[in-house]
């Protein structure tokens, strides 16, 4: 079932929960996570994870500025 690359807050929450259940050593990890999300393919789930990891890497390297919050 193919879908757009837009992820809803609900899909993201399901994705996060599934990541906590299915670690990197889980056979067919991306298919299992896609089944939990329900509206994404294994490839879409894997790509979403790769983007997340890249975002975290950039944050850790200081390449993402902190927002300027007003008090």
N, CA, C and O atoms as a Maestro MAE file, in Angstrom:
{
 s_m_m2io_version
 :::
 2.0.0
}

f_m_ct {
 s_m_title
 :::
 protein
 m_atom[284] {
  # First column is atom index #
  i_m_mmod_type
  r_m_x_coord
  r_m_y_coord
  r_m_z_coord
  i_m_residue_number
  s_m_chain_name
  s_m_pdb_residue_name
  s_m_pdb_atom_name
  i_m_atomic_number
  :::
  1 25 0.844 -1.169 0.000 1 A "UNK " " N  " 7
  2 3 0.000 0.000 0.000 1 A "UNK " " CA " 6
  3 2 0.892 1.235 0.000 1 A "UNK " " C  " 6
  4 15 1.510 1.544 1.019 1 A "UNK " " O  " 8
  5 25 0.969 1.928 -1.093 2 A "UNK " " N  " 7
  6 3 1.785 3.130 -1.171 2 A "UNK " " CA " 6
  7 2 0.997 4.328 -0.678 2 A "UNK " " C  " 6
  8 15 -0.224 4.390 -0.819 2 A "UNK " " O  " 8
  9 25 1.701 5.258 -0.110 3 A "UNK " " N  " 7
  10 3 1.055 6.483 0.349 3 A "UNK " " CA " 6
  11 2 2.029 7.631 0.182 3 A "UNK " " C  " 6
  12 15 3.185 7.431 -0.192 3 A "UNK " " O  " 8
  13 25 1.561 8.823 0.460 4 A "UNK " " N  " 7
  14 3 2.428 9.981 0.319 4 A "UNK " " CA " 6
  15 2 3.483 9.994 1.413 4 A "UNK " " C  " 6
  16 15 3.411 9.230 2.376 4 A "UNK " " O  " 8
  17 25 4.465 10.873 1.249 5 A "UNK " " N  " 7
  18 3 5.539 10.952 2.229 5 A "UNK " " CA " 6
  19 2 5.160 11.798 3.438 5 A "UNK " " C  " 6
  20 15 5.964 11.947 4.358 5 A "UNK " " O  " 8
  21 25 3.968 12.347 3.455 6 A "UNK " " N  " 7
  22 3 3.506 13.129 4.598 6 A "UNK " " CA " 6
  23 2 3.097 12.172 5.714 6 A "UNK " " C  " 6
  24 15 2.348 11.219 5.498 6 A "UNK " " O  " 8
  25 25 3.604 12.447 6.903 7 A "UNK " " N  " 7
  26 3 3.296 11.613 8.070 7 A "UNK " " CA " 6
  27 2 2.430 12.407 9.036 7 A "UNK " " C  " 6
  28 15 2.759 13.541 9.383 7 A "UNK " " O  " 8
  29 25 1.335 11.818 9.464 8 A "UNK " " N  " 7
  30 3 0.462 12.462 10.439 8 A "UNK " " CA " 6
  31 2 1.055 12.290 11.835 8 A "UNK " " C  " 6
  32 15 1.911 11.430 12.041 8 A "UNK " " O  " 8
  33 25 0.611 13.097 12.792 9 A "UNK " " N  " 7
  34 3 1.070 12.897 14.172 9 A "UNK " " CA " 6
  35 2 0.765 11.485 14.680 9 A "UNK " " C  " 6
  36 15 1.570 10.900 15.404 9 A "UNK " " O  " 8
  37 25 -0.376 10.945 14.310 10 A "UNK " " N  " 7
  38 3 -0.736 9.583 14.735 10 A "UNK " " CA " 6
  39 2 0.217 8.550 14.132 10 A "UNK " " C  " 6
  40 15 0.650 7.630 14.826 10 A "UNK " " O  " 8
  41 25 0.543 8.694 12.854 11 A "UNK " " N  " 7
  42 3 1.489 7.773 12.216 11 A "UNK " " CA " 6
  43 2 2.865 7.865 12.879 11 A "UNK " " C  " 6
  44 15 3.524 6.847 13.092 11 A "UNK " " O  " 8
  45 25 3.293 9.078 13.202 12 A "UNK " " N  " 7
  46 3 4.575 9.249 13.881 12 A "UNK " " CA " 6
  47 2 4.578 8.592 15.252 12 A "UNK " " C  " 6
  48 15 5.571 7.977 15.642 12 A "UNK " " O  " 8
  49 25 3.494 8.712 15.976 13 A "UNK " " N  " 7
  50 3 3.399 8.084 17.301 13 A "UNK " " CA " 6
  51 2 3.463 6.564 17.167 13 A "UNK " " C  " 6
  52 15 4.170 5.909 17.933 13 A "UNK " " O  " 8
  53 25 2.745 5.999 16.215 14 A "UNK " " N  " 7
  54 3 2.796 4.553 15.982 14 A "UNK " " CA " 6
  55 2 4.199 4.119 15.565 14 A "UNK " " C  " 6
  56 15 4.682 3.071 15.995 14 A "UNK " " O  " 8
  57 25 4.844 4.916 14.738 15 A "UNK " " N  " 7
  58 3 6.208 4.647 14.296 15 A "UNK " " CA " 6
  59 2 7.164 4.618 15.488 15 A "UNK " " C  " 6
  60 15 7.975 3.701 15.614 15 A "UNK " " O  " 8
  61 25 7.067 5.616 16.356 16 A "UNK " " N  " 7
  62 3 7.934 5.688 17.535 16 A "UNK " " CA " 6
  63 2 7.728 4.488 18.452 16 A "UNK " " C  " 6
  64 15 8.691 3.906 18.951 16 A "UNK " " O  " 8
  65 25 6.492 4.130 18.665 17 A "UNK " " N  " 7
  66 3 6.204 2.977 19.530 17 A "UNK " " CA " 6
  67 2 6.735 1.683 18.916 17 A "UNK " " C  " 6
  68 15 7.276 0.832 19.622 17 A "UNK " " O  " 8
  69 25 6.580 1.540 17.616 18 A "UNK " " N  " 7
  70 3 7.066 0.331 16.945 18 A "UNK " " CA " 6
  71 2 8.591 0.258 16.984 18 A "UNK " " C  " 6
  72 15 9.152 -0.829 17.116 18 A "UNK " " O  " 8
  73 25 9.265 1.399 16.870 19 A "UNK " " N  " 7
  74 3 10.727 1.406 16.976 19 A "UNK " " CA " 6
  75 2 11.185 0.902 18.339 19 A "UNK " " C  " 6
  76 15 12.221 0.247 18.452 19 A "UNK " " O  " 8
  77 25 10.409 1.211 19.368 20 A "UNK " " N  " 7
  78 3 10.758 0.759 20.717 20 A "UNK " " CA " 6
  79 2 10.577 -0.750 20.862 20 A "UNK " " C  " 6
  80 15 11.237 -1.378 21.690 20 A "UNK " " O  " 8
  81 25 9.696 -1.326 20.069 21 A "UNK " " N  " 7
  82 3 9.418 -2.763 20.147 21 A "UNK " " CA " 6
  83 2 10.373 -3.556 19.256 21 A "UNK " " C  " 6
  84 15 10.908 -4.583 19.671 21 A "UNK " " O  " 8
  85 25 10.581 -3.076 18.034 22 A "UNK " " N  " 7
  86 3 11.377 -3.805 17.048 22 A "UNK " " CA " 6
  87 2 12.747 -3.149 16.896 22 A "UNK " " C  " 6
  88 15 12.886 -2.151 16.189 22 A "UNK " " O  " 8
  89 25 13.757 -3.708 17.559 23 A "UNK " " N  " 7
  90 3 15.093 -3.132 17.479 23 A "UNK " " CA " 6
  91 2 15.794 -3.552 16.193 23 A "UNK " " C  " 6
  92 15 15.234 -4.286 15.379 23 A "UNK " " O  " 8
  93 25 17.011 -3.084 16.024 24 A "UNK " " N  " 7
  94 3 17.732 -3.312 14.757 24 A "UNK " " CA " 6
  95 2 18.027 -4.773 14.469 24 A "UNK " " C  " 6
  96 15 18.321 -5.125 13.327 24 A "UNK " " O  " 8
  97 25 17.955 -5.634 15.483 25 A "UNK " " N  " 7
  98 3 18.209 -7.062 15.276 25 A "UNK " " CA " 6
  99 2 16.954 -7.861 14.930 25 A "UNK " " C  " 6
  100 15 17.032 -9.070 14.710 25 A "UNK " " O  " 8
  101 25 15.813 -7.205 14.881 26 A "UNK " " N  " 7
  102 3 14.556 -7.879 14.579 26 A "UNK " " CA " 6
  103 2 14.493 -8.254 13.098 26 A "UNK " " C  " 6
  104 15 14.651 -7.389 12.236 26 A "UNK " " O  " 8
  105 25 14.264 -9.535 12.797 27 A "UNK " " N  " 7
  106 3 14.085 -9.916 11.388 27 A "UNK " " CA " 6
  107 2 12.859 -9.211 10.792 27 A "UNK " " C  " 6
  108 15 11.833 -9.069 11.458 27 A "UNK " " O  " 8
  109 25 12.974 -8.780 9.560 28 A "UNK " " N  " 7
  110 3 11.873 -8.087 8.863 28 A "UNK " " CA " 6
  111 2 11.386 -6.868 9.636 28 A "UNK " " C  " 6
  112 15 10.191 -6.570 9.661 28 A "UNK " " O  " 8
  113 25 12.315 -6.174 10.259 29 A "UNK " " N  " 7
  114 3 11.986 -5.014 11.104 29 A "UNK " " CA " 6
  115 2 11.093 -3.999 10.398 29 A "UNK " " C  " 6
  116 15 10.068 -3.596 10.948 29 A "UNK " " O  " 8
  117 25 11.461 -3.583 9.205 30 A "UNK " " N  " 7
  118 3 10.721 -2.516 8.522 30 A "UNK " " CA " 6
  119 2 9.320 -2.967 8.127 30 A "UNK " " C  " 6
  120 15 8.383 -2.169 8.150 30 A "UNK " " O  " 8
  121 25 9.171 -4.219 7.771 31 A "UNK " " N  " 7
  122 3 7.835 -4.737 7.450 31 A "UNK " " CA " 6
  123 2 6.959 -4.761 8.700 31 A "UNK " " C  " 6
  124 15 5.775 -4.431 8.639 31 A "UNK " " O  " 8
  125 25 7.530 -5.146 9.811 32 A "UNK " " N  " 7
  126 3 6.765 -5.189 11.063 32 A "UNK " " CA " 6
  127 2 6.363 -3.789 11.509 32 A "UNK " " C  " 6
  128 15 5.233 -3.573 11.947 32 A "UNK " " O  " 8
  129 25 7.280 -2.846 11.398 33 A "UNK " " N  " 7
  130 3 6.951 -1.469 11.772 33 A "UNK " " CA " 6
  131 2 5.897 -0.910 10.822 33 A "UNK " " C  " 6
  132 15 4.976 -0.219 11.260 33 A "UNK " " O  " 8
  133 25 6.019 -1.199 9.534 34 A "UNK " " N  " 7
  134 3 5.017 -0.738 8.565 34 A "UNK " " CA " 6
  135 2 3.644 -1.305 8.893 34 A "UNK " " C  " 6
  136 15 2.635 -0.617 8.739 34 A "UNK " " O  " 8
  137 25 3.600 -2.548 9.341 35 A "UNK " " N  " 7
  138 3 2.326 -3.154 9.730 35 A "UNK " " CA " 6
  139 2 1.707 -2.418 10.914 35 A "UNK " " C  " 6
  140 15 0.491 -2.230 10.964 35 A "UNK " " O  " 8
  141 25 2.539 -2.002 11.866 36 A "UNK " " N  " 7
  142 3 2.035 -1.259 13.028 36 A "UNK " " CA " 6
  143 2 1.501 0.104 12.590 36 A "UNK " " C  " 6
  144 15 0.421 0.516 13.012 36 A "UNK " " O  " 8
  145 25 2.253 0.797 11.750 37 A "UNK " " N  " 7
  146 3 1.817 2.116 11.278 37 A "UNK " " CA " 6
  147 2 0.550 1.968 10.439 37 A "UNK " " C  " 6
  148 15 -0.384 2.759 10.568 37 A "UNK " " O  " 8
  149 25 0.527 0.958 9.586 38 A "UNK " " N  " 7
  150 3 -0.684 0.619 8.855 38 A "UNK " " CA " 6
  151 2 -0.899 1.325 7.537 38 A "UNK " " C  " 6
  152 15 -1.615 0.810 6.678 38 A "UNK " " O  " 8
  153 25 -0.306 2.480 7.350 39 A "UNK " " N  " 7
  154 3 -0.566 3.251 6.135 39 A "UNK " " CA " 6
  155 2 0.703 3.553 5.349 39 A "UNK " " C  " 6
  156 15 0.684 4.366 4.424 39 A "UNK " " O  " 8
  157 25 1.801 2.905 5.711 40 A "UNK " " N  " 7
  158 3 3.086 3.123 5.050 40 A "UNK " " CA " 6
  159 2 3.695 1.789 4.643 40 A "UNK " " C  " 6
  160 15 3.438 0.756 5.260 40 A "UNK " " O  " 8
  161 25 4.508 1.832 3.590 41 A "UNK " " N  " 7
  162 3 5.221 0.633 3.159 41 A "UNK " " CA " 6
  163 2 6.491 0.471 3.994 41 A "UNK " " C  " 6
  164 15 6.901 1.387 4.708 41 A "UNK " " O  " 8
  165 25 7.098 -0.693 3.894 42 A "UNK " " N  " 7
  166 3 8.362 -0.932 4.590 42 A "UNK " " CA " 6
  167 2 9.429 0.057 4.109 42 A "UNK " " C  " 6
  168 15 10.226 0.543 4.910 42 A "UNK " " O  " 8
  169 25 9.446 0.351 2.825 43 A "UNK " " N  " 7
  170 3 10.421 1.311 2.289 43 A "UNK " " CA " 6
  171 2 10.184 2.713 2.836 43 A "UNK " " C  " 6
  172 15 11.138 3.421 3.161 43 A "UNK " " O  " 8
  173 25 8.920 3.120 2.941 44 A "UNK " " N  " 7
  174 3 8.615 4.442 3.494 44 A "UNK " " CA " 6
  175 2 9.027 4.532 4.958 44 A "UNK " " C  " 6
  176 15 9.536 5.561 5.403 44 A "UNK " " O  " 8
  177 25 8.808 3.468 5.695 45 A "UNK " " N  " 7
  178 3 9.176 3.425 7.110 45 A "UNK " " CA " 6
  179 2 10.697 3.498 7.253 45 A "UNK " " C  " 6
  180 15 11.212 4.239 8.091 45 A "UNK " " O  " 8
  181 25 11.402 2.738 6.443 46 A "UNK " " N  " 7
  182 3 12.864 2.741 6.498 46 A "UNK " " CA " 6
  183 2 13.408 4.127 6.152 46 A "UNK " " C  " 6
  184 15 14.328 4.612 6.811 46 A "UNK " " O  " 8
  185 25 12.855 4.758 5.135 47 A "UNK " " N  " 7
  186 3 13.295 6.107 4.741 47 A "UNK " " CA " 6
  187 2 13.001 7.117 5.849 47 A "UNK " " C  " 6
  188 15 13.821 7.996 6.113 47 A "UNK " " O  " 8
  189 25 11.858 7.003 6.490 48 A "UNK " " N  " 7
  190 3 11.493 7.899 7.589 48 A "UNK " " CA " 6
  191 2 12.511 7.766 8.723 48 A "UNK " " C  " 6
  192 15 12.905 8.760 9.333 48 A "UNK " " O  " 8
  193 25 12.928 6.546 8.995 49 A "UNK " " N  " 7
  194 3 13.940 6.286 10.022 49 A "UNK " " CA " 6
  195 2 15.282 6.913 9.632 49 A "UNK " " C  " 6
  196 15 15.950 7.521 10.468 49 A "UNK " " O  " 8
  197 25 15.669 6.767 8.378 50 A "UNK " " N  " 7
  198 3 16.934 7.340 7.917 50 A "UNK " " CA " 6
  199 2 16.934 8.862 8.037 50 A "UNK " " C  " 6
  200 15 17.947 9.458 8.404 50 A "UNK " " O  " 8
  201 25 15.811 9.484 7.731 51 A "UNK " " N  " 7
  202 3 15.690 10.939 7.866 51 A "UNK " " CA " 6
  203 2 15.789 11.328 9.342 51 A "UNK " " C  " 6
  204 15 16.445 12.312 9.683 51 A "UNK " " O  " 8
  205 25 15.147 10.566 10.206 52 A "UNK " " N  " 7
  206 3 15.214 10.821 11.645 52 A "UNK " " CA " 6
  207 2 16.658 10.747 12.145 52 A "UNK " " C  " 6
  208 15 17.107 11.625 12.882 52 A "UNK " " O  " 8
  209 25 17.374 9.715 11.751 53 A "UNK " " N  " 7
  210 3 18.769 9.546 12.165 53 A "UNK " " CA " 6
  211 2 19.626 10.707 11.659 53 A "UNK " " C  " 6
  212 15 20.483 11.207 12.388 53 A "UNK " " O  " 8
  213 25 19.402 11.132 10.430 54 A "UNK " " N  " 7
  214 3 20.154 12.265 9.884 54 A "UNK " " CA " 6
  215 2 19.834 13.553 10.645 54 A "UNK " " C  " 6
  216 15 20.735 14.346 10.918 54 A "UNK " " O  " 8
  217 25 18.571 13.769 10.987 55 A "UNK " " N  " 7
  218 3 18.195 14.938 11.790 55 A "UNK " " CA " 6
  219 2 18.909 14.929 13.136 55 A "UNK " " C  " 6
  220 15 19.425 15.957 13.574 55 A "UNK " " O  " 8
  221 25 18.940 13.777 13.790 56 A "UNK " " N  " 7
  222 3 19.617 13.663 15.085 56 A "UNK " " CA " 6
  223 2 21.114 13.939 14.946 56 A "UNK " " C  " 6
  224 15 21.711 14.605 15.792 56 A "UNK " " O  " 8
  225 25 21.704 13.429 13.889 57 A "UNK " " N  " 7
  226 3 23.130 13.664 13.654 57 A "UNK " " CA " 6
  227 2 23.416 15.156 13.502 57 A "UNK " " C  " 6
  228 15 24.382 15.668 14.068 57 A "UNK " " O  " 8
  229 25 22.585 15.842 12.744 58 A "UNK " " N  " 7
  230 3 22.774 17.283 12.538 58 A "UNK " " CA " 6
  231 2 22.601 18.057 13.839 58 A "UNK " " C  " 6
  232 15 23.347 18.999 14.107 58 A "UNK " " O  " 8
  233 25 21.632 17.668 14.638 59 A "UNK " " N  " 7
  234 3 21.420 18.322 15.935 59 A "UNK " " CA " 6
  235 2 22.647 18.130 16.818 59 A "UNK " " C  " 6
  236 15 23.136 19.085 17.422 59 A "UNK " " O  " 8
  237 25 23.144 16.894 16.893 60 A "UNK " " N  " 7
  238 3 24.303 16.597 17.733 60 A "UNK " " CA " 6
  239 2 25.557 17.333 17.267 60 A "UNK " " C  " 6
  240 15 26.413 17.666 18.087 60 A "UNK " " O  " 8
  241 25 25.677 17.587 15.984 61 A "UNK " " N  " 7
  242 3 26.827 18.320 15.450 61 A "UNK " " CA " 6
  243 2 26.670 19.834 15.587 61 A "UNK " " C  " 6
  244 15 27.585 20.591 15.264 61 A "UNK " " O  " 8
  245 25 25.512 20.268 16.064 62 A "UNK " " N  " 7
  246 3 25.270 21.694 16.229 62 A "UNK " " CA " 6
  247 2 24.885 22.397 14.948 62 A "UNK " " C  " 6
  248 15 24.982 23.621 14.862 62 A "UNK " " O  " 8
  249 25 24.450 21.646 13.952 63 A "UNK " " N  " 7
  250 3 24.075 22.233 12.665 63 A "UNK " " CA " 6
  251 2 22.630 22.717 12.614 63 A "UNK " " C  " 6
  252 15 22.192 23.270 11.605 63 A "UNK " " O  " 8
  253 25 21.903 22.513 13.685 64 A "UNK " " N  " 7
  254 3 20.512 22.961 13.742 64 A "UNK " " CA " 6
  255 2 20.424 24.018 14.834 64 A "UNK " " C  " 6
  256 15 20.630 23.703 16.006 64 A "UNK " " O  " 8
  257 25 20.123 25.261 14.478 65 A "UNK " " N  " 7
  258 3 20.071 26.315 15.500 65 A "UNK " " CA " 6
  259 2 18.869 26.140 16.427 65 A "UNK " " C  " 6
  260 15 17.815 25.645 16.025 65 A "UNK " " O  " 8
  261 25 19.055 26.554 17.660 66 A "UNK " " N  " 7
  262 3 17.948 26.536 18.606 66 A "UNK " " CA " 6
  263 2 16.963 27.633 18.230 66 A "UNK " " C  " 6
  264 15 17.370 28.709 17.793 66 A "UNK " " O  " 8
  265 25 15.676 27.370 18.395 67 A "UNK " " N  " 7
  266 3 14.688 28.410 18.102 67 A "UNK " " CA " 6
  267 2 14.845 29.580 19.072 67 A "UNK " " C  " 6
  268 15 15.269 29.397 20.214 67 A "UNK " " O  " 8
  269 25 14.510 30.749 18.621 68 A "UNK " " N  " 7
  270 3 14.575 31.946 19.453 68 A "UNK " " CA " 6
  271 2 13.213 32.155 20.104 68 A "UNK " " C  " 6
  272 15 12.363 32.870 19.574 68 A "UNK " " O  " 8
  273 25 13.014 31.522 21.263 69 A "UNK " " N  " 7
  274 3 11.746 31.638 21.974 69 A "UNK " " CA " 6
  275 2 11.692 32.954 22.729 69 A "UNK " " C  " 6
  276 15 12.685 33.394 23.310 69 A "UNK " " O  " 8
  277 25 10.546 33.564 22.714 70 A "UNK " " N  " 7
  278 3 10.347 34.780 23.513 70 A "UNK " " CA " 6
  279 2 9.784 34.381 24.857 70 A "UNK " " C  " 6
  280 15 8.963 33.469 24.952 70 A "UNK " " O  " 8
  281 25 10.222 35.058 25.884 71 A "UNK " " N  " 7
  282 3 9.723 34.710 27.226 71 A "UNK " " CA " 6
  283 2 8.544 35.557 27.617 71 A "UNK " " C  " 6
  284 15 8.004 35.395 28.711 71 A "UNK " " O  " 8
  :::
 }
 m_bond[283] {
  # First column is bond index #
  i_m_from
  i_m_to
  i_m_order
  :::
  1 1 2 1
  2 2 3 1
  3 3 4 2
  4 3 5 1
  5 5 6 1
  6 6 7 1
  7 7 8 2
  8 7 9 1
  9 9 10 1
  10 10 11 1
  11 11 12 2
  12 11 13 1
  13 13 14 1
  14 14 15 1
  15 15 16 2
  16 15 17 1
  17 17 18 1
  18 18 19 1
  19 19 20 2
  20 19 21 1
  21 21 22 1
  22 22 23 1
  23 23 24 2
  24 23 25 1
  25 25 26 1
  26 26 27 1
  27 27 28 2
  28 27 29 1
  29 29 30 1
  30 30 31 1
  31 31 32 2
  32 31 33 1
  33 33 34 1
  34 34 35 1
  35 35 36 2
  36 35 37 1
  37 37 38 1
  38 38 39 1
  39 39 40 2
  40 39 41 1
  41 41 42 1
  42 42 43 1
  43 43 44 2
  44 43 45 1
  45 45 46 1
  46 46 47 1
  47 47 48 2
  48 47 49 1
  49 49 50 1
  50 50 51 1
  51 51 52 2
  52 51 53 1
  53 53 54 1
  54 54 55 1
  55 55 56 2
  56 55 57 1
  57 57 58 1
  58 58 59 1
  59 59 60 2
  60 59 61 1
  61 61 62 1
  62 62 63 1
  63 63 64 2
  64 63 65 1
  65 65 66 1
  66 66 67 1
  67 67 68 2
  68 67 69 1
  69 69 70 1
  70 70 71 1
  71 71 72 2
  72 71 73 1
  73 73 74 1
  74 74 75 1
  75 75 76 2
  76 75 77 1
  77 77 78 1
  78 78 79 1
  79 79 80 2
  80 79 81 1
  81 81 82 1
  82 82 83 1
  83 83 84 2
  84 83 85 1
  85 85 86 1
  86 86 87 1
  87 87 88 2
  88 87 89 1
  89 89 90 1
  90 90 91 1
  91 91 92 2
  92 91 93 1
  93 93 94 1
  94 94 95 1
  95 95 96 2
  96 95 97 1
  97 97 98 1
  98 98 99 1
  99 99 100 2
  100 99 101 1
  101 101 102 1
  102 102 103 1
  103 103 104 2
  104 103 105 1
  105 105 106 1
  106 106 107 1
  107 107 108 2
  108 107 109 1
  109 109 110 1
  110 110 111 1
  111 111 112 2
  112 111 113 1
  113 113 114 1
  114 114 115 1
  115 115 116 2
  116 115 117 1
  117 117 118 1
  118 118 119 1
  119 119 120 2
  120 119 121 1
  121 121 122 1
  122 122 123 1
  123 123 124 2
  124 123 125 1
  125 125 126 1
  126 126 127 1
  127 127 128 2
  128 127 129 1
  129 129 130 1
  130 130 131 1
  131 131 132 2
  132 131 133 1
  133 133 134 1
  134 134 135 1
  135 135 136 2
  136 135 137 1
  137 137 138 1
  138 138 139 1
  139 139 140 2
  140 139 141 1
  141 141 142 1
  142 142 143 1
  143 143 144 2
  144 143 145 1
  145 145 146 1
  146 146 147 1
  147 147 148 2
  148 147 149 1
  149 149 150 1
  150 150 151 1
  151 151 152 2
  152 151 153 1
  153 153 154 1
  154 154 155 1
  155 155 156 2
  156 155 157 1
  157 157 158 1
  158 158 159 1
  159 159 160 2
  160 159 161 1
  161 161 162 1
  162 162 163 1
  163 163 164 2
  164 163 165 1
  165 165 166 1
  166 166 167 1
  167 167 168 2
  168 167 169 1
  169 169 170 1
  170 170 171 1
  171 171 172 2
  172 171 173 1
  173 173 174 1
  174 174 175 1
  175 175 176 2
  176 175 177 1
  177 177 178 1
  178 178 179 1
  179 179 180 2
  180 179 181 1
  181 181 182 1
  182 182 183 1
  183 183 184 2
  184 183 185 1
  185 185 186 1
  186 186 187 1
  187 187 188 2
  188 187 189 1
  189 189 190 1
  190 190 191 1
  191 191 192 2
  192 191 193 1
  193 193 194 1
  194 194 195 1
  195 195 196 2
  196 195 197 1
  197 197 198 1
  198 198 199 1
  199 199 200 2
  200 199 201 1
  201 201 202 1
  202 202 203 1
  203 203 204 2
  204 203 205 1
  205 205 206 1
  206 206 207 1
  207 207 208 2
  208 207 209 1
  209 209 210 1
  210 210 211 1
  211 211 212 2
  212 211 213 1
  213 213 214 1
  214 214 215 1
  215 215 216 2
  216 215 217 1
  217 217 218 1
  218 218 219 1
  219 219 220 2
  220 219 221 1
  221 221 222 1
  222 222 223 1
  223 223 224 2
  224 223 225 1
  225 225 226 1
  226 226 227 1
  227 227 228 2
  228 227 229 1
  229 229 230 1
  230 230 231 1
  231 231 232 2
  232 231 233 1
  233 233 234 1
  234 234 235 1
  235 235 236 2
  236 235 237 1
  237 237 238 1
  238 238 239 1
  239 239 240 2
  240 239 241 1
  241 241 242 1
  242 242 243 1
  243 243 244 2
  244 243 245 1
  245 245 246 1
  246 246 247 1
  247 247 248 2
  248 247 249 1
  249 249 250 1
  250 250 251 1
  251 251 252 2
  252 251 253 1
  253 253 254 1
  254 254 255 1
  255 255 256 2
  256 255 257 1
  257 257 258 1
  258 258 259 1
  259 259 260 2
  260 259 261 1
  261 261 262 1
  262 262 263 1
  263 263 264 2
  264 263 265 1
  265 265 266 1
  266 266 267 1
  267 267 268 2
  268 267 269 1
  269 269 270 1
  270 270 271 1
  271 271 272 2
  272 271 273 1
  273 273 274 1
  274 274 275 1
  275 275 276 2
  276 275 277 1
  277 277 278 1
  278 278 279 1
  279 279 280 2
  280 279 281 1
  281 281 282 1
  282 282 283 1
  283 283 284 2
  :::
 }
}
